C-alpha cells in the first residue's frame, strides 16, 4: 500500500519525472529564502504558493531551530547575520536610500525582521533582511512635542501567524497625562488605539531597554528602578495573539539589570539574570529561568565566566552556548557551558547594538 502511494507521487511525463504537488511543496518549504526567491520565477504557481500563510508559517517553523544570530553595528549602518556556515554582511543603504538615517533605534524580532525608527523625523521602517524588502510605516499618533514622554515599542506576531504588528506604549515623565498605546497592523497598514486597563499607571516606571524582548508571540519590557527610585519588580508584557497588556513579576533574583534579557530557547520563554555583575568583573554568574504558567522557575546556574566580559548578549545552540565579548580579543566569542570551550566568532565588538537570535522568513511586507 505504501509502495503504491509512493508511485502515485512520482509520474513519468515522456522522458521527464514529475513529482506530486504535495511532495514538491514539502521540498520547497525546506529551502532557504534566497533559493525560494530564485525559484518563484520558474513557475507562477510557486510564486503564489510562497505567499500563502500556510507555506510561510510552515517554512518559519522548519527553519526556526537554525543557529543564526543577527548583529548590528554601533553606527547602525551595517548588519551582520552569522550562522554555523557563513557570515553575511548587510548595508541596507546600498539597496534603499530611504534607510539612510542618521540615528536609529533598532530591534530584531526573533523570527524574521528588523525594525528601525529615526528619532528626529519619526520615520518608522520595517525591513526583512531575507528578502531585502523595506516598508515605510505610516506615522503613528504621537504626543505633542511640548510634552516629555517615553516611548516603549515592540513588534512581532503570534507563534503561528504572519500578521506582523508594532506596538507603541507612551508614558509621560511628569505623569501629567494618562499613558496610552497604539498598535500597527501590517495587513491593514494602519494604527489603532488599544486599551491598557490591565496595567496600573503606577506600575509603568522607566525601562533601561524601551525596545522590549519578544518570545513566543509576547513582547516583554524589563522594569527597573531609575536613578534613586525604588526598584520595580514587574515586567510589562504585550501578547500579540490577543493584543493585551499584562503585568508579570521578574525572577526573584533579578534586579532588572540592563544586561538581563528575555529570549526563546527550544520553544520556551527564557529570562537570563546577571547576578553579582559589575562592569569588567569576570566573577558574575548567570541564572536561567523558564516561564511556566506565568511563573519563573530557575533551571540552571552558570558559573563565573573567565573568557567573556561585559555580560552576555545572546544564547544559542539549544541553550548550551552563550555569546559575549572575548576577554582577550576585540571580538565576540561563544562559550560552551557543557565542554567549557570558548570559540572566537570573528565578529568585531563594534557590532554590539543588536545581538539577537534570527530566523529568516519568506513573508512579504506588501499586501
C-alpha positions in Angstrom: 0.0 0.0 0.0 2.8 2.4 1.0 4.7 1.5 -2.2 1.6 2.3 -4.3 1.3 5.7 -2.6 4.9 6.4 -3.4 4.3 5.5 -7.1 1.4 8.0 -7.2 3.7 10.8 -6.1 6.0 10.2 -9.0 4.8 10.3 -12.6 6.6 9.9 -15.8 5.8 12.5 -18.4 7.6 11.5 -21.6 11.2 11.4 -20.6 10.6 13.6 -17.5 9.8 12.6 -14.0 7.1 14.8 -12.5 6.6 14.9 -8.7 3.2 15.3 -7.0 2.4 18.8 -5.8 2.5 17.9 -2.1 5.9 16.3 -2.5 7.2 19.4 -4.3 5.8 21.7 -1.6 7.5 19.5 1.0 10.8 20.0 -0.7 10.4 23.7 -1.3 9.4 24.6 2.2 12.8 23.3 3.4 14.8 25.6 1.1 16.4 29.0 2.1 14.6 32.2 1.3 17.3 33.0 -1.2 16.6 29.8 -3.1 12.8 30.4 -3.0 13.2 33.9 -4.5 15.1 32.3 -7.4 12.5 29.5 -7.9 9.4 31.7 -7.8 10.3 32.8 -11.4 10.3 29.1 -12.6 6.6 28.5 -12.1 3.9 31.1 -11.4 2.1 28.7 -9.1 5.2 28.6 -6.9 5.1 32.4 -6.6 1.5 32.1 -5.4 2.4 29.3 -3.1 5.2 31.2 -1.4 2.7 34.0 -0.4 0.2 31.7 1.3 0.0 31.9 5.1 0.3 28.1 5.5 3.6 28.0 3.5 5.0 31.0 5.3 4.3 29.5 8.7 5.5 26.0 7.8 8.7 27.5 6.4 9.2 29.5 9.6 8.6 26.5 11.9 11.1 24.3 10.0 13.8 26.9 10.0 13.3 28.3 13.5 15.8 25.9 15.0 18.7 27.1 12.9 21.6 28.6 14.9 21.6 32.1 13.4 22.4 35.4 15.2 21.9 39.0 13.9 24.4 41.7 14.9 24.0 45.4 14.3 27.0 47.8 14.1 27.1 50.7 16.6 26.8 53.3 13.8 23.7 51.3 12.6 24.8 51.4 9.0 25.6 47.7 8.9 24.1 44.4 9.9 25.8 41.0 10.1 24.0 37.7 10.1 26.0 34.8 11.5 25.3 31.1 11.3 27.4 28.0 11.6 28.3 28.0 7.9 28.8 31.6 7.0 28.7 35.4 7.8 26.6 37.7 5.7 27.1 41.4 5.9 24.2 43.8 5.0 24.5 47.5 4.2 20.8 48.5 3.7 21.6 51.9 2.3 23.2 50.2 -0.7 19.7 49.0 -1.6 17.3 51.6 -0.3 18.1 55.3 0.1 15.1 55.6 2.5 17.2 53.7 5.0 20.0 56.3 5.1 19.0 57.6 8.5 21.4 59.2 11.0 20.1 58.0 14.3 18.2 54.7 14.6 16.6 52.6 17.3 16.8 49.0 16.1 15.1 45.9 17.3 15.3 42.4 15.9 12.2 40.3 16.3 13.4 36.7 16.8 11.8 35.4 13.7 12.3 37.4 10.6 12.5 41.2 10.7 14.4 44.2 11.8 12.7 47.4 12.6 14.1 51.0 12.7 12.7 54.3 13.7 14.5 57.6 13.1 14.3 59.7 16.3 14.0 63.2 14.8 11.9 62.6 11.8 9.8 59.8 13.5 10.2 57.6 10.4 9.3 54.0 11.1 10.5 51.3 8.7 10.1 47.5 8.6 12.9 45.5 6.9 13.0 41.8 6.0 16.7 41.0 5.6 16.0 37.7 3.9 14.0 39.3 1.0 15.8 42.7 1.3 12.3 44.3 1.3 11.6 47.5 3.1 8.3 49.1 4.1 7.8 52.6 5.4 5.1 52.6 8.1 2.6 55.4 8.3 3.5 57.7 11.2 1.7 56.7 14.5 -0.3 59.2 16.5 2.2 60.7 18.9 2.0 63.2 21.8 2.6 66.9 21.4 6.3 67.9 21.2 5.6 70.2 24.2 5.3 67.1 26.4 8.2 65.0 27.7 7.3 61.3 27.1 8.9 57.9 27.0 8.1 55.6 24.1 8.3 51.8 24.7 7.9 49.8 21.5 8.0 46.2 20.3 6.9 44.3 17.3 6.1 40.7 16.4 3.3 38.3 15.7 1.7 35.2 17.2 3.7 32.0 17.1 1.6 30.6 14.2 0.9 33.8 12.4 2.5 36.1 9.8 0.3 39.0 10.8 3.1 41.4 11.9 2.3 44.1 14.4 4.1 47.1 16.0 3.0 48.3 19.5 3.8 51.7 21.0 3.3 52.4 24.7 3.6 56.1 25.5 4.1 57.3 29.1 4.9 60.8 30.5 7.8 61.9 32.7 5.6 64.1 34.9 2.6 61.7 34.9 0.5 64.7 33.9 -1.3 62.8 31.2 -2.6 59.2 31.2 -0.4 56.7 29.3 -1.8 55.2 26.1 -0.9 52.6 23.5 -1.3 52.3 19.7 -1.0 49.2 17.5 0.1 49.0 13.9 -1.1 46.1 11.7 0.8 45.2 8.6 -2.1 43.7 6.8 -4.3 46.8 7.2 -1.4 49.2 7.2 -3.0 51.3 9.9 -2.7 52.2 13.6 -5.4 51.8 16.2 -5.7 52.8 19.8 -5.8 49.9 22.3 -6.6 49.7 26.0 -4.1 49.4 28.7 -6.6 49.0 31.6 -4.9 45.8 32.7 -1.7 47.7 33.6 -1.9 50.2 36.5 -0.3 53.6 35.7 2.0 53.5 38.7 3.3 50.1 37.5 4.9 51.6 34.5 8.2 53.2 35.5 11.0 53.9 33.1 12.9 51.0 31.5 16.6 50.6 30.7 15.5 49.0 27.4 12.5 50.6 25.8 12.7 48.2 22.8 11.4 45.1 24.5 12.2 41.4 24.0 9.9 39.1 22.1 9.4 35.4 22.8 6.6 33.0 21.8 4.4 35.9 20.5 4.8 38.1 23.6 6.8 41.2 23.9 8.4 41.9 27.4 9.7 45.2 28.8 12.0 44.7 31.8 11.1 47.2 34.5 13.6 48.5 37.0 14.3 51.4 39.4 15.5 54.6 37.7 18.3 56.6 39.4 17.2 56.8 43.0 13.7 55.5 42.6 12.5 52.3 44.3 13.2 49.2 42.3 10.2 47.8 40.5 9.8 44.0 40.3 7.5 43.9 37.3 7.7 43.1 33.7 5.2 44.6 31.3 4.1 42.2 28.6 2.1 42.6 25.4 0.6 39.5 23.9 0.4 39.8 20.1 -2.1 36.9 20.0 -4.9 38.9 21.8 -3.5 42.4 21.8 -3.5 42.7 25.6 -1.1 44.1 28.1 -0.2 42.2 31.3 1.9 42.5 34.4 4.3 39.8 35.4 6.9 39.6 38.2 10.5 39.3 37.3 12.5 36.3 38.6 13.1 36.9 42.3 16.9 37.2 41.9 16.7 39.8 39.1 17.2 43.5 39.9 16.2 44.4 36.4 19.9 44.8 35.4 20.3 46.4 32.0 22.2 43.3 30.8 19.3 41.0 31.6 17.3 39.8 28.6 14.5 37.6 27.6 14.6 35.2 24.6 13.2 32.0 23.2 15.1 28.7 23.5 13.7 25.3 22.4 10.2 26.7 22.4 10.4 28.1 26.0 10.5 31.7 27.2 13.8 32.2 29.0 15.0 35.0 31.3 18.8 35.4 31.7 19.6 37.0 35.0 23.0 38.6 35.6 24.0 38.1 39.2 26.8 39.8 41.0 27.5 41.7 37.8 29.8 44.7 37.8 31.5 46.3 34.7 34.6 44.3 33.7 34.1 41.8 36.5 34.6 38.2 35.5 33.1 36.7 38.6 29.5 37.2 37.6 27.2 34.3 37.1 24.1 33.7 35.0 20.8 32.2 36.2 18.5 30.8 33.6 14.8 31.0 34.4 12.0 29.4 32.4 8.4 30.8 32.2 5.9 28.2 33.3 2.3 29.1 33.8 3.0 32.8 34.4 5.7 32.0 36.9 9.5 31.8 36.6 11.3 28.6 37.5 15.1 28.5 37.8 16.6 25.8 35.7 20.3 26.4 35.6 23.0 28.5 37.2 26.1 29.0 35.1 29.3 29.5 37.0 31.5 32.6 36.7 32.8 33.4 33.2 36.6 33.7 32.7 36.5 34.2 28.9 33.6 36.6 28.4 33.5 40.2 29.5 30.7 42.8 29.8 27.9 40.4 30.4 26.1 38.1 27.9 24.4 39.2 24.7 22.7 36.1 23.4 22.1 32.4 24.0 22.0 29.9 21.1 22.7 26.3 20.1 19.8 24.9 22.1 20.7 26.9 25.2 24.2 25.4 25.6 26.3 28.3 24.3 26.5 31.9 25.3 27.7 34.9 23.3 29.7 37.7 24.8 32.8 39.8 24.3 36.1 38.0 24.3 38.3 39.0 27.3 41.5 38.8 25.2 40.3 40.0 21.8 38.2 42.8 20.3 35.6 40.3 19.1 32.6 38.3 20.1 33.1 34.8 21.4 30.8 31.8 22.1 31.2 29.9 25.4 30.0 26.3 25.5 28.7 25.6 29.0 29.0 21.8 28.6 32.5 21.5 27.2 33.8 24.8 28.8 35.3 25.7 25.4 35.5 29.2 24.1 35.2 29.9 20.4 36.1 33.2 18.7 33.2 34.2 16.3 35.4 36.7 14.4 32.7 39.3 14.7 34.0 42.8 15.7 32.8 44.1 19.1 31.6 47.2 17.2 28.6 45.1 16.2 27.0 45.2 19.6 24.0 47.5 19.2 21.8 44.5 18.5 22.8 40.9 19.2 19.7 38.7 18.6 18.6 35.3 17.5 17.3 35.5 13.9 15.2 33.2 11.7 14.7 34.1 8.1 11.2 34.3 6.6 9.7 34.5 3.1 6.9 36.7 4.3 6.2 39.8 2.2 5.9 43.3 3.7 3.5 44.3 0.9 -0.2 43.5 1.0 
